[in-house]
């Protein structure tokens, strides 16, 4: 969806969202989001608003993708940790029954 923007108004760069995604979620995609958000700023400074708009959409997409992957990996980690840790903790009680 293309949003009509007044002439001379730069698109959002999503810099804070990109840094959050990089530092808290999935850093490889977060780095790409930071690079794309910097491209928004440089393209806006040049006056190339078409390139800035494309880089803005890319920065937003990469940030959201990094956050989503970070949450998915964290949930998967908790599930795997729970599945393997609980049997190990209860296994100690089974060895005490044989003594």
Long-range contacts (C-beta under 8 A, 24 or more apart in sequence): 2-53, 5-49, 5-53, 10-40, 10-41, 10-44, 10-49, 10-52, 11-40, 11-44, 11-49, 11-52, 11-53, 11-56, 12-40, 12-56, 12-60, 13-37, 13-38, 13-40, 13-41, 13-44, 13-56, 13-59, 14-40, 14-56, 14-59, 14-60, 14-63, 15-41, 17-59, 17-60, 17-63, 18-59, 18-62, 18-63, 20-63, 20-67, 21-62, 21-63, 21-64, 21-66, 21-67, 21-70, 22-66, 24-70, 25-66, 25-67, 25-69, 25-70, 25-71, 26-65, 26-66, 26-67, 26-69, 26-70, 26-73, 27-66, 28-66, 29-62, 29-63, 29-65, 29-66, 29-69, 30-62, 30-63, 30-66, 32-62, 33-59, 33-62, 33-63, 33-66, 36-62
